[in-house]
């Protein structure tokens, strides 16, 4: 009913991500960001979507934002694990001569 309902858009983004539709998830989650006040969950799922699309630097930024905003210790540990994995992938890519590293979600 309301195409700018923040929570509905976030839910659609999460569902798309869980179904393996990273581009679709990104579309919904970026709309949530444009509406303002995205929360840790939005940033977490944006990070997962960017990771699935092999956009490592964008994923790292979103995970860092999620870590900053989250008050959930379990979510913070999850974000840290993703950041550690992406950091290792980035370092390996730099050692092999650069380029955007390839990652698996």
Biopython code that builds the backbone (N, CA, C, O; Angstrom):
import numpy as np
from Bio.PDB.StructureBuilder import StructureBuilder

atoms = [
    (1, "UNK", "N", (0.834, -1.195, 0.000)),
    (1, "UNK", "CA", (0.000, 0.000, 0.000)),
    (1, "UNK", "C", (0.871, 1.248, 0.000)),
    (1, "UNK", "O", (0.605, 2.198, -0.736)),
    (2, "UNK", "N", (1.910, 1.243, 0.824)),
    (2, "UNK", "CA", (2.806, 2.396, 0.929)),
    (2, "UNK", "C", (4.165, 2.015, 0.342)),
    (2, "UNK", "O", (4.934, 1.292, 0.976)),
    (3, "UNK", "N", (4.466, 2.502, -0.873)),
    (3, "UNK", "CA", (5.729, 2.109, -1.523)),
    (3, "UNK", "C", (6.982, 2.642, -0.821)),
    (3, "UNK", "O", (8.101, 2.278, -1.180)),
    (4, "UNK", "N", (6.788, 3.506, 0.181)),
    (4, "UNK", "CA", (7.935, 4.034, 0.924)),
    (4, "UNK", "C", (7.936, 3.546, 2.374)),
    (4, "UNK", "O", (8.527, 4.176, 3.250)),
    (5, "UNK", "N", (7.274, 2.430, 2.610)),
    (5, "UNK", "CA", (7.260, 1.870, 3.963)),
    (5, "UNK", "C", (8.613, 1.222, 4.225)),
    (5, "UNK", "O", (8.955, 0.187, 3.653)),
    (6, "UNK", "N", (9.358, 1.856, 5.096)),
    (6, "UNK", "CA", (10.741, 1.478, 5.355)),
    (6, "UNK", "C", (10.883, 0.004, 5.774)),
    (6, "UNK", "O", (11.717, -0.723, 5.233)),
    (7, "UNK", "N", (10.078, -0.418, 6.720)),
    (7, "UNK", "CA", (10.186, -1.782, 7.223)),
    (7, "UNK", "C", (9.775, -2.816, 6.171)),
    (7, "UNK", "O", (10.353, -3.901, 6.101)),
    (8, "UNK", "N", (8.782, -2.476, 5.360)),
    (8, "UNK", "CA", (8.364, -3.400, 4.292)),
    (8, "UNK", "C", (9.465, -3.540, 3.246)),
    (8, "UNK", "O", (9.746, -4.644, 2.778)),
    (9, "UNK", "N", (10.087, -2.422, 2.881)),
    (9, "UNK", "CA", (11.181, -2.469, 1.905)),
    (9, "UNK", "C", (12.359, -3.274, 2.456)),
    (9, "UNK", "O", (12.985, -4.058, 1.743)),
    (10, "UNK", "N", (12.640, -3.061, 3.732)),
    (10, "UNK", "CA", (13.723, -3.821, 4.353)),
    (10, "UNK", "C", (13.399, -5.312, 4.326)),
    (10, "UNK", "O", (14.259, -6.132, 4.007)),
    (11, "UNK", "N", (12.170, -5.657, 4.658)),
    (11, "UNK", "CA", (11.759, -7.062, 4.641)),
    (11, "UNK", "C", (11.875, -7.677, 3.263)),
    (11, "UNK", "O", (12.319, -8.816, 3.121)),
    (12, "UNK", "N", (11.473, -6.924, 2.238)),
    (12, "UNK", "CA", (11.599, -7.421, 0.867)),
    (12, "UNK", "C", (13.064, -7.636, 0.491)),
    (12, "UNK", "O", (13.407, -8.595, -0.202)),
    (13, "UNK", "N", (13.921, -6.730, 0.959)),
    (13, "UNK", "CA", (15.357, -6.880, 0.699)),
    (13, "UNK", "C", (15.932, -8.105, 1.372)),
    (13, "UNK", "O", (16.726, -8.833, 0.776)),
    (14, "UNK", "N", (15.535, -8.336, 2.614)),
    (14, "UNK", "CA", (16.011, -9.509, 3.347)),
    (14, "UNK", "C", (15.528, -10.791, 2.666)),
    (14, "UNK", "O", (16.301, -11.732, 2.481)),
    (15, "UNK", "N", (14.253, -10.820, 2.298)),
    (15, "UNK", "CA", (13.708, -12.002, 1.624)),
    (15, "UNK", "C", (14.439, -12.254, 0.309)),
    (15, "UNK", "O", (14.799, -13.393, 0.007)),
    (16, "UNK", "N", (14.661, -11.206, -0.470)),
    (16, "UNK", "CA", (15.376, -11.367, -1.742)),
    (16, "UNK", "C", (16.777, -11.924, -1.501)),
    (16, "UNK", "O", (17.245, -12.786, -2.246)),
    (17, "UNK", "N", (17.440, -11.431, -0.461)),
    (17, "UNK", "CA", (18.793, -11.910, -0.158)),
    (17, "UNK", "C", (18.757, -13.377, 0.242)),
    (17, "UNK", "O", (19.606, -14.158, -0.186)),
    (18, "UNK", "N", (17.786, -13.753, 1.056)),
    (18, "UNK", "CA", (17.675, -15.148, 1.483)),
    (18, "UNK", "C", (17.345, -16.080, 0.320)),
    (18, "UNK", "O", (17.647, -17.273, 0.370)),
    (19, "UNK", "N", (16.721, -15.533, -0.732)),
    (19, "UNK", "CA", (16.413, -16.325, -1.922)),
    (19, "UNK", "C", (17.551, -16.292, -2.937)),
    (19, "UNK", "O", (17.429, -16.850, -4.027)),
    (20, "UNK", "N", (18.656, -15.639, -2.581)),
    (20, "UNK", "CA", (19.808, -15.595, -3.464)),
    (20, "UNK", "C", (19.708, -14.560, -4.569)),
    (20, "UNK", "O", (20.440, -14.634, -5.556)),
    (21, "UNK", "N", (18.819, -13.607, -4.415)),
    (21, "UNK", "CA", (18.613, -12.551, -5.413)),
    (21, "UNK", "C", (19.292, -11.268, -4.938)),
    (21, "UNK", "O", (18.622, -10.339, -4.488)),
    (22, "UNK", "N", (20.613, -11.216, -5.038)),
    (22, "UNK", "CA", (21.383, -10.106, -4.484)),
    (22, "UNK", "C", (21.063, -8.772, -5.154)),
    (22, "UNK", "O", (20.984, -7.751, -4.472)),
    (23, "UNK", "N", (20.876, -8.757, -6.481)),
    (23, "UNK", "CA", (20.562, -7.498, -7.161)),
    (23, "UNK", "C", (19.224, -6.943, -6.686)),
    (23, "UNK", "O", (19.093, -5.745, -6.433)),
    (24, "UNK", "N", (18.239, -7.820, -6.568)),
    (24, "UNK", "CA", (16.919, -7.393, -6.108)),
    (24, "UNK", "C", (16.999, -6.907, -4.654)),
    (24, "UNK", "O", (16.393, -5.896, -4.298)),
    (25, "UNK", "N", (17.743, -7.626, -3.828)),
    (25, "UNK", "CA", (17.923, -7.228, -2.435)),
    (25, "UNK", "C", (18.547, -5.844, -2.360)),
    (25, "UNK", "O", (18.110, -4.998, -1.579)),
    (26, "UNK", "N", (19.553, -5.624, -3.163)),
    (26, "UNK", "CA", (20.240, -4.341, -3.187)),
    (26, "UNK", "C", (19.279, -3.217, -3.548)),
    (26, "UNK", "O", (19.329, -2.140, -2.955)),
    (27, "UNK", "N", (18.412, -3.461, -4.509)),
    (27, "UNK", "CA", (17.438, -2.454, -4.930)),
    (27, "UNK", "C", (16.556, -2.034, -3.739)),
    (27, "UNK", "O", (16.383, -0.842, -3.484)),
    (28, "UNK", "N", (16.011, -3.002, -3.025)),
    (28, "UNK", "CA", (15.136, -2.691, -1.885)),
    (28, "UNK", "C", (15.905, -2.032, -0.743)),
    (28, "UNK", "O", (15.444, -1.048, -0.164)),
    (29, "UNK", "N", (17.072, -2.576, -0.425)),
    (29, "UNK", "CA", (17.832, -2.063, 0.709)),
    (29, "UNK", "C", (18.396, -0.673, 0.451)),
    (29, "UNK", "O", (18.514, 0.126, 1.380)),
    (30, "UNK", "N", (18.742, -0.374, -0.782)),
    (30, "UNK", "CA", (19.185, 0.981, -1.105)),
    (30, "UNK", "C", (18.035, 1.972, -0.985)),
    (30, "UNK", "O", (18.256, 3.131, -0.636)),
    (31, "UNK", "N", (16.811, 1.535, -1.270)),
    (31, "UNK", "CA", (15.645, 2.397, -1.075)),
    (31, "UNK", "C", (15.464, 2.717, 0.411)),
    (31, "UNK", "O", (15.112, 3.839, 0.774)),
    (32, "UNK", "N", (15.707, 1.723, 1.259)),
    (32, "UNK", "CA", (15.622, 1.955, 2.703)),
    (32, "UNK", "C", (16.636, 3.020, 3.104)),
    (32, "UNK", "O", (16.315, 3.920, 3.880)),
    (33, "UNK", "N", (17.845, 2.925, 2.588)),
    (33, "UNK", "CA", (18.883, 3.918, 2.896)),
    (33, "UNK", "C", (18.450, 5.313, 2.463)),
    (33, "UNK", "O", (18.642, 6.279, 3.200)),
    (34, "UNK", "N", (17.871, 5.423, 1.284)),
    (34, "UNK", "CA", (17.447, 6.724, 0.774)),
    (34, "UNK", "C", (16.353, 7.345, 1.626)),
    (34, "UNK", "O", (16.230, 8.568, 1.684)),
    (35, "UNK", "N", (15.557, 6.514, 2.286)),
    (35, "UNK", "CA", (14.496, 7.022, 3.153)),
    (35, "UNK", "C", (15.046, 7.545, 4.476)),
    (35, "UNK", "O", (14.333, 8.207, 5.231)),
    (36, "UNK", "N", (16.292, 7.253, 4.751)),
    (36, "UNK", "CA", (16.943, 7.769, 5.949)),
    (36, "UNK", "C", (16.883, 6.822, 7.120)),
    (36, "UNK", "O", (16.040, 5.927, 7.174)),
    (37, "UNK", "N", (17.778, 7.026, 8.050)),
    (37, "UNK", "CA", (17.874, 6.267, 9.294)),
    (37, "UNK", "C", (17.958, 4.755, 9.123)),
    (37, "UNK", "O", (17.243, 4.027, 9.811)),
    (38, "UNK", "N", (18.806, 4.263, 8.229)),
    (38, "UNK", "CA", (18.946, 2.809, 8.145)),
    (38, "UNK", "C", (19.546, 2.277, 9.441)),
    (38, "UNK", "O", (20.342, 2.953, 10.092)),
    (39, "UNK", "N", (19.166, 1.088, 9.799)),
    (39, "UNK", "CA", (19.648, 0.485, 11.031)),
    (39, "UNK", "C", (20.719, -0.563, 10.732)),
    (39, "UNK", "O", (21.103, -0.776, 9.583)),
    (40, "UNK", "N", (21.183, -1.202, 11.787)),
    (40, "UNK", "CA", (22.246, -2.198, 11.641)),
    (40, "UNK", "C", (21.816, -3.341, 10.733)),
    (40, "UNK", "O", (22.625, -3.850, 9.957)),
    (41, "UNK", "N", (20.551, -3.752, 10.819)),
    (41, "UNK", "CA", (20.074, -4.853, 9.980)),
    (41, "UNK", "C", (20.167, -4.504, 8.495)),
    (41, "UNK", "O", (20.585, -5.328, 7.682)),
    (42, "UNK", "N", (19.776, -3.283, 8.151)),
    (42, "UNK", "CA", (19.844, -2.845, 6.754)),
    (42, "UNK", "C", (21.284, -2.901, 6.262)),
    (42, "UNK", "O", (21.557, -3.408, 5.174)),
    (43, "UNK", "N", (22.195, -2.381, 7.062)),
    (43, "UNK", "CA", (23.609, -2.384, 6.661)),
    (43, "UNK", "C", (24.170, -3.805, 6.580)),
    (43, "UNK", "O", (24.969, -4.110, 5.695)),
    (44, "UNK", "N", (23.754, -4.663, 7.496)),
    (44, "UNK", "CA", (24.204, -6.050, 7.457)),
    (44, "UNK", "C", (23.789, -6.707, 6.141)),
    (44, "UNK", "O", (24.609, -7.335, 5.471)),
    (45, "UNK", "N", (22.530, -6.562, 5.777)),
    (45, "UNK", "CA", (22.054, -7.203, 4.548)),
    (45, "UNK", "C", (22.602, -6.515, 3.298)),
    (45, "UNK", "O", (22.794, -7.170, 2.274)),
    (46, "UNK", "N", (22.857, -5.213, 3.364)),
    (46, "UNK", "CA", (23.552, -4.559, 2.246)),
    (46, "UNK", "C", (24.949, -5.152, 2.095)),
    (46, "UNK", "O", (25.399, -5.404, 0.978)),
    (47, "UNK", "N", (25.631, -5.373, 3.206)),
    (47, "UNK", "CA", (26.956, -5.984, 3.155)),
    (47, "UNK", "C", (26.913, -7.371, 2.549)),
    (47, "UNK", "O", (27.783, -7.733, 1.756)),
    (48, "UNK", "N", (25.905, -8.150, 2.917)),
    (48, "UNK", "CA", (25.764, -9.491, 2.345)),
    (48, "UNK", "C", (25.471, -9.427, 0.849)),
    (48, "UNK", "O", (25.999, -10.225, 0.075)),
    (49, "UNK", "N", (24.631, -8.479, 0.446)),
    (49, "UNK", "CA", (24.307, -8.338, -0.979)),
    (49, "UNK", "C", (25.550, -7.936, -1.769)),
    (49, "UNK", "O", (25.835, -8.506, -2.822)),
    (50, "UNK", "N", (26.285, -6.953, -1.255)),
    (50, "UNK", "CA", (27.513, -6.537, -1.956)),
    (50, "UNK", "C", (28.534, -7.675, -2.009)),
    (50, "UNK", "O", (29.234, -7.836, -3.009)),
    (51, "UNK", "N", (28.617, -8.452, -0.948)),
    (51, "UNK", "CA", (29.531, -9.598, -0.942)),
    (51, "UNK", "C", (29.135, -10.582, -2.038)),
    (51, "UNK", "O", (29.986, -11.066, -2.783)),
    (52, "UNK", "N", (27.845, -10.872, -2.132)),
    (52, "UNK", "CA", (27.360, -11.810, -3.147)),
    (52, "UNK", "C", (27.621, -11.298, -4.557)),
    (52, "UNK", "O", (27.751, -12.085, -5.495)),
    (53, "UNK", "N", (27.697, -9.981, -4.705)),
    (53, "UNK", "CA", (27.948, -9.379, -6.017)),
    (53, "UNK", "C", (29.430, -9.082, -6.245)),
    (53, "UNK", "O", (29.798, -8.398, -7.200)),
    (54, "UNK", "N", (30.273, -9.607, -5.355)),
    (54, "UNK", "CA", (31.732, -9.432, -5.464)),
    (54, "UNK", "C", (32.163, -7.968, -5.427)),
    (54, "UNK", "O", (33.136, -7.583, -6.075)),
    (55, "UNK", "N", (31.438, -7.161, -4.669)),
    (55, "UNK", "CA", (31.791, -5.753, -4.482)),
    (55, "UNK", "C", (32.330, -5.602, -3.055)),
    (55, "UNK", "O", (31.649, -5.112, -2.154)),
    (56, "UNK", "N", (33.559, -6.036, -2.892)),
    (56, "UNK", "CA", (34.165, -6.182, -1.576)),
    (56, "UNK", "C", (34.271, -4.873, -0.807)),
    (56, "UNK", "O", (33.917, -4.829, 0.371)),
    (57, "UNK", "N", (34.741, -3.822, -1.433)),
    (57, "UNK", "CA", (34.916, -2.560, -0.703)),
    (57, "UNK", "C", (33.589, -2.014, -0.195)),
    (57, "UNK", "O", (33.510, -1.517, 0.929)),
    (58, "UNK", "N", (32.539, -2.102, -1.021)),
    (58, "UNK", "CA", (31.217, -1.649, -0.596)),
    (58, "UNK", "C", (30.709, -2.510, 0.556)),
    (58, "UNK", "O", (30.107, -2.004, 1.504)),
    (59, "UNK", "N", (30.958, -3.818, 0.465)),
    (59, "UNK", "CA", (30.538, -4.738, 1.531)),
    (59, "UNK", "C", (31.220, -4.384, 2.845)),
    (59, "UNK", "O", (30.581, -4.356, 3.897)),
    (60, "UNK", "N", (32.508, -4.118, 2.781)),
    (60, "UNK", "CA", (33.250, -3.754, 3.993)),
    (60, "UNK", "C", (32.669, -2.498, 4.629)),
    (60, "UNK", "O", (32.495, -2.445, 5.847)),
    (61, "UNK", "N", (32.368, -1.490, 3.820)),
    (61, "UNK", "CA", (31.777, -0.253, 4.346)),
    (61, "UNK", "C", (30.446, -0.524, 5.041)),
    (61, "UNK", "O", (30.185, 0.007, 6.120)),
    (62, "UNK", "N", (29.615, -1.343, 4.426)),
    (62, "UNK", "CA", (28.307, -1.639, 5.018)),
    (62, "UNK", "C", (28.448, -2.449, 6.301)),
    (62, "UNK", "O", (27.734, -2.191, 7.270)),
    (63, "UNK", "N", (29.349, -3.416, 6.326)),
    (63, "UNK", "CA", (29.556, -4.181, 7.547)),
    (63, "UNK", "C", (30.103, -3.294, 8.675)),
    (63, "UNK", "O", (29.730, -3.460, 9.836)),
    (64, "UNK", "N", (30.982, -2.360, 8.331)),
    (64, "UNK", "CA", (31.510, -1.428, 9.342)),
    (64, "UNK", "C", (30.378, -0.576, 9.910)),
    (64, "UNK", "O", (30.323, -0.340, 11.117)),
    (65, "UNK", "N", (29.480, -0.116, 9.046)),
    (65, "UNK", "CA", (28.333, 0.671, 9.510)),
    (65, "UNK", "C", (27.436, -0.176, 10.410)),
    (65, "UNK", "O", (26.958, 0.305, 11.438)),
    (66, "UNK", "N", (27.207, -1.423, 10.033)),
    (66, "UNK", "CA", (26.375, -2.315, 10.849)),
    (66, "UNK", "C", (26.997, -2.508, 12.224)),
    (66, "UNK", "O", (26.304, -2.483, 13.241)),
    (67, "UNK", "N", (28.301, -2.699, 12.245)),
    (67, "UNK", "CA", (29.005, -2.911, 13.513)),
    (67, "UNK", "C", (28.872, -1.686, 14.421)),
    (67, "UNK", "O", (28.694, -1.821, 15.632)),
    (68, "UNK", "N", (28.956, -0.509, 13.838)),
    (68, "UNK", "CA", (28.845, 0.734, 14.596)),
    (68, "UNK", "C", (27.442, 0.928, 15.168)),
    (68, "UNK", "O", (27.288, 1.393, 16.297)),
    (69, "UNK", "N", (26.427, 0.576, 14.395)),
    (69, "UNK", "CA", (25.042, 0.816, 14.800)),
    (69, "UNK", "C", (24.444, -0.272, 15.688)),
    (69, "UNK", "O", (23.505, -0.013, 16.441)),
    (70, "UNK", "N", (24.973, -1.464, 15.605)),
    (70, "UNK", "CA", (24.355, -2.595, 16.302)),
    (70, "UNK", "C", (24.602, -2.548, 17.804)),
    (70, "UNK", "O", (25.665, -2.142, 18.274)),
    (71, "UNK", "N", (23.588, -2.976, 18.532)),
    (71, "UNK", "CA", (23.713, -3.146, 19.976)),
    (71, "UNK", "C", (23.573, -4.618, 20.348)),
    (71, "UNK", "O", (23.568, -4.975, 21.526)),
    (72, "UNK", "N", (23.460, -5.460, 19.336)),
    (72, "UNK", "CA", (23.284, -6.903, 19.533)),
    (72, "UNK", "C", (24.649, -7.591, 19.458)),
    (72, "UNK", "O", (25.266, -7.606, 18.393)),
    (73, "UNK", "N", (25.130, -8.158, 20.564)),
    (73, "UNK", "CA", (26.461, -8.779, 20.552)),
    (73, "UNK", "C", (26.597, -9.917, 19.540)),
    (73, "UNK", "O", (27.670, -10.108, 18.969)),
    (74, "UNK", "N", (25.533, -10.665, 19.314)),
    (74, "UNK", "CA", (25.583, -11.761, 18.339)),
    (74, "UNK", "C", (25.736, -11.192, 16.932)),
    (74, "UNK", "O", (26.530, -11.699, 16.140)),
    (75, "UNK", "N", (24.983, -10.147, 16.620)),
    (75, "UNK", "CA", (25.083, -9.518, 15.307)),
    (75, "UNK", "C", (26.463, -8.898, 15.109)),
    (75, "UNK", "O", (27.031, -8.979, 14.021)),
    (76, "UNK", "N", (26.992, -8.290, 16.142)),
    (76, "UNK", "CA", (28.327, -7.682, 16.052)),
    (76, "UNK", "C", (29.375, -8.750, 15.751)),
    (76, "UNK", "O", (30.264, -8.519, 14.932)),
    (77, "UNK", "N", (29.289, -9.903, 16.390)),
    (77, "UNK", "CA", (30.235, -10.992, 16.122)),
    (77, "UNK", "C", (30.079, -11.508, 14.688)),
    (77, "UNK", "O", (31.073, -11.819, 14.032)),
    (78, "UNK", "N", (28.847, -11.598, 14.201)),
    (78, "UNK", "CA", (28.599, -12.016, 12.820)),
    (78, "UNK", "C", (29.242, -11.037, 11.844)),
    (78, "UNK", "O", (29.896, -11.443, 10.883)),
    (79, "UNK", "N", (29.052, -9.754, 12.098)),
    (79, "UNK", "CA", (29.630, -8.719, 11.239)),
    (79, "UNK", "C", (31.152, -8.794, 11.269)),
    (79, "UNK", "O", (31.805, -8.694, 10.230)),
    (80, "UNK", "N", (31.707, -8.968, 12.449)),
    (80, "UNK", "CA", (33.176, -9.083, 12.565)),
    (80, "UNK", "C", (33.697, -10.271, 11.768)),
    (80, "UNK", "O", (34.750, -10.181, 11.137)),
    (81, "UNK", "N", (32.972, -11.377, 11.793)),
    (81, "UNK", "CA", (33.395, -12.562, 11.034)),
    (81, "UNK", "C", (33.392, -12.270, 9.537)),
    (81, "UNK", "O", (34.310, -12.670, 8.821)),
    (82, "UNK", "N", (32.357, -11.571, 9.063)),
    (82, "UNK", "CA", (32.311, -11.210, 7.638)),
    (82, "UNK", "C", (33.439, -10.240, 7.287)),
    (82, "UNK", "O", (34.057, -10.361, 6.229)),
    (83, "UNK", "N", (33.704, -9.288, 8.165)),
    (83, "UNK", "CA", (34.788, -8.337, 7.914)),
    (83, "UNK", "C", (36.139, -9.041, 7.868)),
    (83, "UNK", "O", (36.980, -8.722, 7.028)),
    (84, "UNK", "N", (36.342, -9.978, 8.752)),
    (84, "UNK", "CA", (37.606, -10.721, 8.757)),
    (84, "UNK", "C", (37.776, -11.506, 7.461)),
    (84, "UNK", "O", (38.856, -11.519, 6.870)),
    (85, "UNK", "N", (36.707, -12.157, 7.027)),
    (85, "UNK", "CA", (36.762, -12.931, 5.782)),
    (85, "UNK", "C", (37.058, -12.013, 4.592)),
    (85, "UNK", "O", (37.896, -12.332, 3.748)),
    (86, "UNK", "N", (36.367, -10.874, 4.532)),
    (86, "UNK", "CA", (36.587, -9.939, 3.415)),
    (86, "UNK", "C", (37.981, -9.338, 3.457)),
    (86, "UNK", "O", (38.580, -9.082, 2.412)),
    (87, "UNK", "N", (38.499, -9.112, 4.651)),
    (87, "UNK", "CA", (39.850, -8.581, 4.792)),
    (87, "UNK", "C", (40.876, -9.568, 4.229)),
    (87, "UNK", "O", (41.822, -9.170, 3.548)),
    (88, "UNK", "N", (40.681, -10.844, 4.517)),
    (88, "UNK", "CA", (41.594, -11.861, 3.989)),
    (88, "UNK", "C", (41.488, -11.944, 2.465)),
    (88, "UNK", "O", (42.498, -12.096, 1.779)),
    (89, "UNK", "N", (40.281, -11.845, 1.945)),
    (89, "UNK", "CA", (40.075, -11.892, 0.496)),
    (89, "UNK", "C", (40.742, -10.689, -0.164)),
    (89, "UNK", "O", (41.383, -10.823, -1.207)),
    (90, "UNK", "N", (40.589, -9.502, 0.450)),
    (90, "UNK", "CA", (41.205, -8.293, -0.104)),
    (90, "UNK", "C", (42.717, -8.392, -0.111)),
    (90, "UNK", "O", (43.365, -8.026, -1.091)),
    (91, "UNK", "N", (43.282, -8.887, 0.984)),
    (91, "UNK", "CA", (44.732, -9.027, 1.071)),
    (91, "UNK", "C", (45.251, -10.013, 0.028)),
    (91, "UNK", "O", (46.284, -9.770, -0.596)),
    (92, "UNK", "N", (44.549, -11.108, -0.160)),
    (92, "UNK", "CA", (44.970, -12.098, -1.151)),
    (92, "UNK", "C", (44.912, -11.505, -2.552)),
    (92, "UNK", "O", (45.794, -11.770, -3.369)),
    (93, "UNK", "N", (43.903, -10.719, -2.839)),
    (93, "UNK", "CA", (43.779, -10.103, -4.159)),
    (93, "UNK", "C", (44.895, -9.094, -4.397)),
    (93, "UNK", "O", (45.436, -9.006, -5.500)),
    (94, "UNK", "N", (45.238, -8.332, -3.360)),
    (94, "UNK", "CA", (46.328, -7.358, -3.493)),
    (94, "UNK", "C", (47.653, -8.058, -3.745)),
    (94, "UNK", "O", (48.463, -7.592, -4.546)),
    (95, "UNK", "N", (47.873, -9.160, -3.071)),
    (95, "UNK", "CA", (49.115, -9.912, -3.240)),
    (95, "UNK", "C", (49.223, -10.523, -4.633)),
    (95, "UNK", "O", (50.323, -10.728, -5.145)),
    (96, "UNK", "N", (48.070, -10.812, -5.244)),
    (96, "UNK", "CA", (48.063, -11.423, -6.578)),
    (96, "UNK", "C", (48.038, -10.386, -7.699)),
    (96, "UNK", "O", (47.971, -10.746, -8.874)),
    (97, "UNK", "N", (48.089, -9.130, -7.349)),
    (97, "UNK", "CA", (48.167, -8.130, -8.399)),
    (97, "UNK", "C", (46.959, -7.226, -8.530)),
    (97, "UNK", "O", (46.784, -6.581, -9.563)),
    (98, "UNK", "N", (46.137, -7.165, -7.526)),
    (98, "UNK", "CA", (45.049, -6.187, -7.519)),
    (98, "UNK", "C", (43.793, -6.668, -8.188)),
    (98, "UNK", "O", (43.588, -7.861, -8.414)),
    (99, "UNK", "N", (42.956, -5.699, -8.498)),
    (99, "UNK", "CA", (41.644, -6.017, -9.062)),
    (99, "UNK", "C", (40.661, -6.253, -7.939)),
    (99, "UNK", "O", (41.053, -6.473, -6.793)),
    (100, "UNK", "N", (39.406, -6.207, -8.264)),
    (100, "UNK", "CA", (38.354, -6.469, -7.269)),
    (100, "UNK", "C", (38.362, -7.949, -6.944)),
    (100, "UNK", "O", (38.200, -8.787, -7.831)),
    (101, "UNK", "N", (38.550, -8.271, -5.671)),
    (101, "UNK", "CA", (38.616, -9.681, -5.297)),
    (101, "UNK", "C", (37.289, -10.375, -5.471)),
    (101, "UNK", "O", (36.227, -9.760, -5.374)),
    (102, "UNK", "N", (37.365, -11.667, -5.728)),
    (102, "UNK", "CA", (36.177, -12.494, -5.842)),
    (102, "UNK", "C", (35.869, -13.086, -4.484)),
    (102, "UNK", "O", (36.760, -13.603, -3.810)),
    (103, "UNK", "N", (34.603, -13.014, -4.074)),
    (103, "UNK", "CA", (34.202, -13.573, -2.789)),
    (103, "UNK", "C", (32.988, -14.443, -2.979)),
    (103, "UNK", "O", (32.254, -14.313, -3.959)),
    (104, "UNK", "N", (32.787, -15.331, -2.031)),
    (104, "UNK", "CA", (31.577, -16.150, -1.989)),
    (104, "UNK", "C", (30.815, -15.768, -0.734)),
    (104, "UNK", "O", (31.423, -15.596, 0.322)),
    (105, "UNK", "N", (29.488, -15.628, -0.823)),
    (105, "UNK", "CA", (28.712, -15.230, 0.360)),
    (105, "UNK", "C", (28.733, -16.284, 1.445)),
    (105, "UNK", "O", (28.127, -16.095, 2.500)),
]
sb = StructureBuilder()
sb.init_structure("model")
sb.init_model(0)
sb.init_chain("A")
sb.init_seg("    ")
for serial, (resi, resn, name, xyz) in enumerate(atoms, 1):
    if name == "N":
        sb.init_residue(resn, " ", resi, " ")
    sb.init_atom(name, np.array(xyz, "f"), 0.0, 1.0, " ", f" {name:<3s}", serial, name[0])
structure = sb.get_structure()
